[in-house]
Amino acid sequence: MSVRDTIEKKPLEQETEHEEYEYVTVPPDGGFGWVIALAAMLCNMVCDGTLFAFGAMKLFLQPHFGCSDMVILMVGSVPCGVYLLVGPIVSGLSNRYGCRIIIIIGSIGASICMMLSTLSQNVSTMIIIYGIFGGIFFGMVYLPSIIMVSFYFEKKRAIANGLVTAGTGIGALSFPPLAEFLMKSFGWKQGMFVFAGIMLSCILFGAIMKPLKPRRVAIKRAITESKFPIEIHCDRPSLPATGIDSNTDDIHAAPPAYDNIIPNKNFMSVPQGTGRDSRIRQISVSSRTSITSITEHRVGVSDPENASRPLYKKDALFTGSKQQLHLSHTSLNSNPYVASITNIPEAVTQTKKKQSAIRAFADILSAMTDLSILKNKQMLLICIGNIFSMLGYYLPIMCLVSFAVDDLHVAEGRATILMTIFGACNTFGRFASGPIALIPHLGALRVHNFLLYSAGIFTVLAAYAYNFTTCALFAAFCGFAIAPHMSLLPNVVCDCVGLDRYTTAFGVLCLFRGFTSILGPPLAGLLKDLTKTYVASFVLGGAMIIVGSFFHFGVSFFKTETQPEKAVELVEAEKEVYV
């Protein structure tokens, strides 16, 4: 009988007062999880679709405010950068208050900001209202929806996130033509009100995202010694990976979440403590990595509130496929759920529970802004590469429609179709890059780097487009080639830093991406103001993407840095079991 069945079928009257319990949240990998994935897809569609529609909105906003390209493009670039910059703060709030309430607040706030932006007397006011404050609330909708999908899915996460990714593509291909139609027919203010109303729909999507309820699992102990005991030294320091004191009685108390992964028949008794109160714990010897899961990770925690906090999972922000990871570098073991548990604080008394609630925010914020991750040479190269690549990433999104209208004299209605082509091919690229990366001798890093370099080349060639057809070809090729920069980069980062530090790497990468995302489109607009065409903007933007790809190519020249302490512990554990 599985642990899941034991939890559900064991009557309360069979419980004894001496039994100890822990709380676990087990990802269902289906069921209501697919409703969560659909809601997250719709959140992505609304958020990314609204941001991607700015290229069409620009045609109506710029004549109203009478400003330069550089200034008007800041209205579109600031929210794109801000919603990345607030990632660590939003993640901490989601861990503290739950994803549902953060999404609801974000959708209301973003809608209000869009409505208030119509009252702007000048472009600077709109940058503050729509760009800064709107960007904050966009981030409060986008990131928690991704976290909830990771919380509900483990083995099928790649499929679920593929569904979520489709939301970005649908928004990119449908919202720009919608913006052009609404603003041309009713004016830009009325069009903005319609988009604000669409944003309110995320209240419903957020309300659907109920958190997983933790389940209570009894801690089982053996009372006899094994003839193959594993000695646990009393002088071992406390375990930083779990935040549990090595001298406490619950150091190895956690049972596995699935008995088909760590079979009961293969348990080995482990003496623990000294003297009369010495007890024997059961751990698995069914695999080498099961030792690591017991000594470094807890399956359950004493506080059910901490068990239901999604950001206490190492892979809560990981959206890629674990099939594409090099398992030796990511600290993944035989139990995918056990591998996902990270630094969870204990909470026993009411005082400690209050402290735990504060830590739920502070721990994640601290982890996601820890710049010490840049000591990893591979991660440093990735961050520097993203500084350059993000300078050109939003260029087609923000400027392609204006390029077709101003430089090539394409009709406005027809020009917005270019974003539909870009969005459709970008969606296909996100789906296709995963299977391509699984082809032998390719891998996520090589596929990502080659297509990122190709995207730079296509962006440079866009400067030489001379009609709608050549512009459409650029939109298709560039949309496909730039897609892995979002879909495959999580796998690349996880391979470089390991799953243990992926949350930190994600947060720091968001900071680098956020700052340069704000600067890229306005710099392109400045070149347009100086040269009166977008040719120099696309050439320079493409060059920046190419330079960024070179830094990513450099990642392969450095060996993956592993954590020495955990490597030594794993070797010692294996020796103790197999000698």
HELIX and SHEET records of a PDB file:
HELIX    1   1 VAL A    3  LYS A    9  1                                   7    
HELIX    2   2 LEU A   12  GLN A   14  5                                   3    
HELIX    3   3 GLY A   33  PHE A   52  1                                  20    
HELIX    4   4 PHE A   54  PHE A   65  1                                  12    
HELIX    5   5 ASP A   69  LEU A   85  1                                  17    
HELIX    6   6 GLY A   87  TYR A   97  1                                  11    
HELIX    7   7 CYS A   99  SER A  117  1                                  19    
HELIX    8   8 VAL A  123  MET A  126  1                                   4    
HELIX    9   9 ILE A  127  PHE A  133  3                                   7    
HELIX   10  10 GLY A  134  TYR A  152  1                                  19    
HELIX   11  11 ARG A  157  PHE A  186  1                                  30    
HELIX   12  12 TRP A  188  LEU A  200  1                                  13    
HELIX   13  13 CYS A  202  ILE A  208  1                                   7    
HELIX   14  14 ASN A  264  ASN A  266  5                                   3    
HELIX   15  15 ARG A  288  GLU A  296  1                                   9    
HELIX   16  16 PRO A  304  ALA A  307  1                                   4    
HELIX   17  17 PRO A  310  TYR A  312  5                                   3    
HELIX   18  18 LYS A  322  GLN A  324  5                                   3    
HELIX   19  19 LEU A  327  HIS A  329  5                                   3    
HELIX   20  20 VAL A  338  SER A  340  5                                   3    
HELIX   21  21 GLN A  350  MET A  368  1                                  19    
HELIX   22  22 LEU A  371  LYS A  375  5                                   5    
HELIX   23  23 LYS A  377  TYR A  393  1                                  17    
HELIX   24  24 LEU A  395  SER A  402  1                                   8    
HELIX   25  25 PHE A  403  ASP A  407  3                                   5    
HELIX   26  26 GLU A  412  ALA A  415  1                                   4    
HELIX   27  27 ILE A  417  ALA A  437  1                                  21    
HELIX   28  28 GLY A  443  ALA A  462  1                                  20    
HELIX   29  29 PHE A  468  ILE A  482  1                                  15    
HELIX   30  30 PRO A  484  SER A  487  1                                   4    
HELIX   31  31 LEU A  489  VAL A  497  1                                   9    
HELIX   32  32 LEU A  499  ARG A  501  5                                   3    
HELIX   33  33 TYR A  502  THR A  531  1                                  30    
HELIX   34  34 VAL A  535  PHE A  553  1                                  19    
HELIX   35  35 GLY A  554  PHE A  557  5                                   4    
HELIX   36  36 PRO A  564  TYR A  578  1                                  15    
SHEET    1   A 2 TYR A  21  VAL A  24  0                                        
SHEET    2   A 2 ARG A 215  ALA A 218 -1                                        
SHEET    1   B 2 PHE A 267  GLN A 272  0                                        
SHEET    2   B 2 ARG A 279  SER A 284 -1                                        
END                                                                             
